[in-house]
Amino acid sequence: MFHVAWPWMALLLPLPWVHYRLRRAAHNTGTSIYLPFAVELGVPTAGAAAVLPRYGRWLLTAAWLLLVIAAMRPQWLGDPVPAPTTGRRLLLAVDVSGSMATEDMANGTSRLQVVQQVAGRFIERRAGDQVGLILFGSEPYLQTPLTPDLQTVHRFLEEAVIGVAGTQTAIGDAIGLAIKRLRAGNDAQSGGSARQTVLVLLTDGENDAGLMPPLQAARLAKQEHLRIYTIGIGAPPGFFNSGNSDLDEETLKSIAAATGGRYFRGTDEQGLEDIYRQIDQLEPAAGHQQWLRPENEWFSWPLGLALLLSVPAAVYCRDTWS
């Protein structure tokens, strides 16, 4: 798209005409200097008005027009491109242990599939943030590092498979991996200074694997300014189903309380959707992604052409200026 940065420079266009109309010719009388040799050579004196040749006037007019156009800074604006933004840093830790295959939150849908659908919509709403993904079972794995590319994070969440990280649940190690990644990010981006970051940890079980106890990991997370929101999922035990009796809610509540976060309990798809929307309110996203248009300056073309026209203009007007 064509664009002019300084359109007000067009006000300079009539300046030569205004100067021509307002100038006053000098007279032979008064303080004018008498040059007898100039009269003998036929050179116009101070009392004679100098008249430019027709071609010279056209060339000078065109050169002036091109100079004004160059001063207006004509530009070509390219297609909008996303600009890098710096928003909140948010890690998702999702349990992919064997129990996540239980179908008790929606008819014919496993717990992991429900999480993939609801958490996927949560990721899409985090415009302007850096989001990362940790999958954990018996061991934690960094599936996606912190990135503003939300589509990639969403795709890797959709591709998560139950049991890919083992069949047990290592909650403490998952928190430890999040601390390690965020500490490395702080060192790389801000010289080691701590920044408030968020971890959303979702599980349907209790810590029965790993090396680091969950509460010890929570204390370390607090030192690293990592706020943790914990989510326990699975239908409660009832008359028609065994429900989720393995969930260690007390530990999840303690983890959240130690880091300044909150604990949530999701028993069905709608409840889980409400939880993620509450987290959206507690930790607002940075906003919509910003876009910029690349600018290609064109002022050099009229400026160069004006300089070229000044050469023949000087040739046509040399007798008048000599």
C-alpha positions as CSV (number, residue, x, y, z in Angstrom):
1,M,0.0,0.0,0.0
2,F,1.3,3.4,-1.0
3,H,1.7,5.9,1.9
4,V,3.1,9.4,2.3
5,A,4.7,10.0,5.7
6,W,4.8,13.9,5.6
7,P,2.0,15.1,3.4
8,W,2.2,18.6,4.9
9,M,5.4,19.1,2.9
10,A,3.2,19.7,-0.1
11,L,2.6,23.2,1.2
12,L,6.1,24.1,-0.1
13,L,5.0,23.5,-3.8
14,P,3.9,27.2,-4.5
15,L,7.0,28.7,-2.7
16,P,9.0,29.5,-6.0
17,W,5.8,31.1,-7.5
18,V,5.3,33.2,-4.4
19,H,8.9,34.3,-4.5
20,Y,8.6,35.3,-8.1
21,R,5.5,37.3,-7.5
22,L,6.8,39.1,-4.4
23,R,10.3,39.9,-5.6
24,R,11.2,43.5,-6.6
25,A,13.6,44.3,-9.5
26,A,16.5,46.5,-8.6
27,H,16.7,50.0,-10.3
28,N,19.6,51.6,-12.1
29,T,19.5,54.6,-9.7
30,G,20.3,54.7,-6.1
31,T,23.0,52.4,-4.8
32,S,23.4,50.2,-7.9
33,I,26.9,49.7,-9.1
34,Y,27.7,50.9,-12.6
35,L,29.6,48.4,-14.6
36,P,30.5,49.9,-18.0
37,F,32.1,46.7,-19.3
38,A,28.9,44.8,-18.7
39,V,27.0,47.2,-20.9
40,E,29.5,46.8,-23.6
41,L,29.3,43.0,-23.5
42,G,25.5,43.1,-23.5
43,V,25.1,41.4,-20.0
44,P,21.8,42.3,-18.3
45,T,22.3,45.0,-15.7
46,A,20.6,45.3,-12.3
47,G,17.8,47.1,-13.9
48,A,17.0,44.4,-16.4
49,A,14.8,41.5,-15.4
50,A,16.5,38.1,-16.1
51,V,14.2,35.8,-18.1
52,L,14.8,32.1,-18.0
53,P,14.5,30.1,-21.2
54,R,11.2,28.1,-21.6
55,Y,12.9,24.7,-21.4
56,G,14.9,25.8,-18.4
57,R,11.7,26.9,-16.5
58,W,10.0,23.5,-17.2
59,L,13.1,21.6,-16.0
60,L,13.5,23.7,-12.9
61,T,9.7,23.3,-12.1
62,A,9.9,19.5,-12.5
63,A,13.0,19.4,-10.3
64,W,11.3,21.4,-7.6
65,L,8.2,19.2,-7.8
66,L,10.4,16.1,-7.4
67,L,12.3,17.6,-4.5
68,V,9.0,18.3,-2.7
69,I,7.8,14.8,-3.4
70,A,11.0,13.4,-1.9
71,A,10.5,15.6,1.2
72,M,7.1,14.1,1.7
73,R,8.7,10.7,2.2
74,P,6.7,8.4,-0.1
75,Q,6.7,4.8,1.3
76,W,5.4,1.4,0.3
77,L,3.8,-0.4,3.3
78,G,4.0,-4.2,3.1
79,D,1.6,-6.7,4.4
80,P,1.1,-6.7,8.3
81,V,3.5,-9.1,10.1
82,P,3.3,-10.1,13.8
83,A,5.6,-8.2,16.1
84,P,7.3,-9.9,19.0
85,T,5.6,-9.1,22.3
86,T,6.6,-9.6,25.9
87,G,3.8,-10.9,28.0
88,R,3.3,-13.4,30.9
89,R,5.3,-16.6,31.0
90,L,3.0,-19.5,31.6
91,L,3.8,-23.2,31.8
92,L,1.3,-26.0,31.6
93,A,2.1,-29.3,33.3
94,V,-0.3,-32.1,32.2
95,D,-0.5,-35.5,33.8
96,V,-0.4,-38.3,31.1
97,S,-0.1,-41.2,33.4
98,G,-2.2,-44.4,32.9
99,S,-5.1,-43.2,35.0
100,M,-5.8,-40.4,32.6
101,A,-7.4,-42.9,30.3
102,T,-10.4,-43.2,32.7
103,E,-13.7,-42.2,31.0
104,D,-15.5,-40.5,33.9
105,M,-15.7,-36.8,32.9
106,A,-17.6,-37.2,29.6
107,N,-19.4,-40.0,27.9
108,G,-16.9,-42.0,25.9
109,T,-14.1,-39.5,26.4
110,S,-11.0,-40.1,28.5
111,R,-9.8,-37.5,31.1
112,L,-6.8,-36.6,28.9
113,Q,-9.1,-36.0,25.9
114,V,-11.2,-33.6,27.9
115,V,-8.1,-31.8,29.1
116,Q,-6.8,-31.6,25.5
117,Q,-10.0,-29.9,24.4
118,V,-10.5,-27.5,27.3
119,A,-6.8,-26.7,27.9
120,G,-6.4,-26.2,24.1
121,R,-9.0,-23.4,24.2
122,F,-7.2,-21.9,27.2
123,I,-3.9,-21.8,25.2
124,E,-5.6,-20.1,22.3
125,R,-6.8,-17.3,24.6
126,R,-3.3,-16.5,25.9
127,A,-2.5,-14.1,23.1
128,G,0.7,-12.1,23.7
129,D,2.0,-14.6,26.3
130,Q,4.8,-17.1,26.2
131,V,3.4,-20.6,26.9
132,G,5.3,-23.9,27.5
133,L,4.1,-27.5,27.9
134,I,5.4,-30.2,30.3
135,L,4.0,-33.7,30.1
136,F,4.7,-35.9,33.1
137,G,4.0,-39.4,34.3
138,S,6.7,-41.4,36.0
139,E,9.1,-38.7,34.7
140,P,8.5,-35.2,33.4
141,Y,9.4,-34.1,29.9
142,L,9.5,-30.6,28.4
143,Q,7.3,-31.0,25.3
144,T,7.4,-27.4,24.3
145,P,9.7,-24.6,25.7
146,L,8.3,-21.2,26.4
147,T,7.2,-19.7,23.1
148,P,4.7,-17.1,21.7
149,D,3.7,-19.7,19.1
150,L,0.5,-20.8,20.7
151,Q,-0.5,-23.0,17.7
152,T,2.5,-25.1,18.2
153,V,1.9,-25.6,21.9
154,H,-1.7,-26.5,21.1
155,R,-0.7,-29.0,18.5
156,F,1.7,-30.7,20.9
157,L,-0.9,-30.9,23.6
158,E,-3.3,-32.6,21.1
159,E,-0.6,-35.1,20.2
160,A,0.0,-36.1,23.8
161,V,-0.5,-39.9,24.4
162,I,-1.3,-41.6,27.7
163,G,1.6,-43.4,29.1
164,V,4.2,-41.6,27.0
165,A,6.0,-40.5,30.1
166,G,5.3,-43.6,32.2
167,T,2.3,-44.9,34.1
168,Q,2.9,-43.3,37.5
169,T,2.7,-39.7,38.7
170,A,5.8,-37.6,39.6
171,I,4.3,-34.3,40.7
172,G,7.4,-33.0,42.5
173,D,9.7,-33.7,39.6
174,A,7.3,-31.9,37.2
175,I,7.5,-28.8,39.4
176,G,11.3,-29.2,39.6
177,L,11.5,-29.3,35.8
178,A,9.4,-26.2,35.6
179,I,11.7,-24.4,38.0
180,K,14.8,-25.5,36.0
181,R,13.4,-24.2,32.7
182,L,12.2,-20.9,34.2
183,R,15.6,-20.4,36.0
184,A,17.3,-20.9,32.6
185,G,14.9,-18.5,31.0
186,N,15.6,-15.8,33.6
187,D,19.4,-16.1,33.2
188,A,19.1,-15.8,29.4
189,Q,16.6,-12.9,29.3
190,S,17.2,-10.8,32.3
191,G,20.6,-11.6,33.6
192,G,19.4,-13.9,36.4
193,S,16.8,-11.5,37.9
194,A,13.7,-13.3,39.1
195,R,10.3,-12.6,37.5
196,Q,6.8,-13.7,38.4
197,T,5.9,-16.7,36.3
198,V,2.9,-19.1,36.4
199,L,2.7,-22.9,36.4
200,V,-0.7,-24.6,35.9
201,L,-0.3,-28.2,37.1
202,L,-3.1,-30.7,36.3
203,T,-3.2,-34.2,37.6
204,D,-5.7,-37.0,38.6
205,G,-3.5,-38.8,41.1
206,E,-1.1,-38.6,43.9
207,N,2.7,-38.3,43.9
208,D,4.0,-41.9,43.7
209,A,7.1,-41.5,41.6
210,G,10.1,-39.2,41.1
211,L,12.9,-38.0,43.3
212,M,11.7,-34.6,44.6
213,P,8.8,-34.4,47.2
214,P,6.0,-32.1,46.0
215,L,6.1,-29.8,49.0
216,Q,9.8,-29.4,48.8
217,A,9.4,-28.5,45.1
218,A,6.7,-26.0,46.1
219,R,9.1,-24.2,48.5
220,L,11.8,-24.0,45.8
221,A,9.1,-22.6,43.4
222,K,8.3,-19.9,45.9
223,Q,11.9,-18.9,46.0
224,E,12.0,-18.6,42.2
225,H,8.8,-16.5,42.2
226,L,6.9,-19.3,40.5
227,R,3.2,-19.2,41.3
228,I,1.4,-22.6,40.9
229,Y,-2.2,-23.2,40.2
230,T,-3.1,-26.9,40.8
231,I,-6.0,-28.7,39.2
232,G,-7.3,-32.0,40.4
233,I,-9.6,-33.8,37.9
234,G,-11.8,-36.9,37.9
235,A,-15.4,-37.6,38.9
236,P,-15.9,-38.0,42.6
237,P,-16.8,-41.6,43.9
238,G,-20.5,-42.2,43.6
239,F,-23.1,-45.0,43.7
240,F,-22.7,-45.8,39.9
241,N,-19.0,-45.3,39.6
242,S,-15.8,-45.8,41.6
243,G,-14.8,-42.2,40.7
244,N,-11.3,-40.8,41.5
245,S,-10.3,-41.9,44.9
246,D,-6.6,-41.6,44.2
247,L,-6.5,-37.9,44.0
248,D,-4.3,-36.3,46.8
249,E,-6.2,-33.0,47.2
250,E,-4.4,-32.0,50.4
251,T,-1.0,-32.0,48.7
252,L,-2.3,-30.1,45.7
253,K,-3.8,-27.5,48.1
254,S,-0.6,-27.2,50.0
255,I,1.4,-26.7,46.8
256,A,-0.9,-23.9,45.6
257,A,-0.9,-22.2,49.1
258,A,2.9,-22.3,49.4
259,T,3.4,-20.4,46.1
260,G,0.5,-17.9,46.3
261,G,-1.7,-19.9,43.8
262,R,-5.0,-21.7,44.1
263,Y,-6.3,-25.2,44.0
264,F,-9.3,-26.2,41.8
265,R,-11.3,-29.3,41.5
266,G,-12.7,-30.4,38.1
267,T,-15.2,-33.2,37.9
268,D,-16.5,-32.7,34.4
269,E,-15.8,-30.9,31.1
270,Q,-17.8,-27.8,32.0
271,G,-16.3,-27.6,35.4
272,L,-12.8,-27.8,33.9
273,E,-13.7,-25.0,31.4
274,D,-14.8,-22.8,34.3
275,I,-11.5,-23.4,36.1
276,Y,-9.4,-22.3,33.1
277,R,-11.6,-19.2,32.7
278,Q,-11.0,-18.4,36.4
279,I,-7.3,-18.7,35.8
280,D,-7.7,-16.3,32.8
281,Q,-9.1,-13.8,35.2
282,L,-6.5,-14.3,37.9
283,E,-3.6,-14.2,35.4
284,P,-4.8,-11.9,32.5
285,A,-3.2,-12.5,29.1
286,A,-1.0,-9.7,27.7
287,G,-3.5,-8.9,25.0
288,H,-3.9,-9.4,21.3
289,Q,-0.8,-9.9,19.2
290,Q,0.6,-6.7,17.8
291,W,1.1,-6.3,14.0
292,L,3.5,-4.1,12.1
293,R,3.8,-3.1,8.5
294,P,7.3,-3.1,7.0
295,E,8.2,0.2,5.4
296,N,10.0,0.6,2.1
297,E,11.3,4.2,1.6
298,W,10.9,5.6,-1.9
299,F,12.2,9.1,-1.4
300,S,15.5,8.3,-3.1
301,W,13.8,7.9,-6.5
302,P,12.3,11.4,-6.9
303,L,15.4,12.9,-5.2
304,G,17.8,11.2,-7.7
305,L,15.6,12.2,-10.6
306,A,15.6,15.8,-9.4
307,L,19.4,15.8,-9.3
308,L,19.5,14.4,-12.9
309,L,17.1,17.1,-14.1
310,S,19.3,19.8,-12.5
311,V,22.0,19.1,-15.1
312,P,20.1,20.0,-18.3
313,A,18.4,22.9,-16.4
314,A,21.8,24.4,-15.6
315,V,22.8,24.0,-19.3
316,Y,19.6,25.8,-20.6
317,C,19.9,28.6,-18.0
318,R,23.7,29.1,-18.1
319,D,23.4,32.3,-20.1
320,T,21.0,33.8,-17.7
321,W,23.1,32.9,-14.6
322,S,26.4,33.9,-16.1
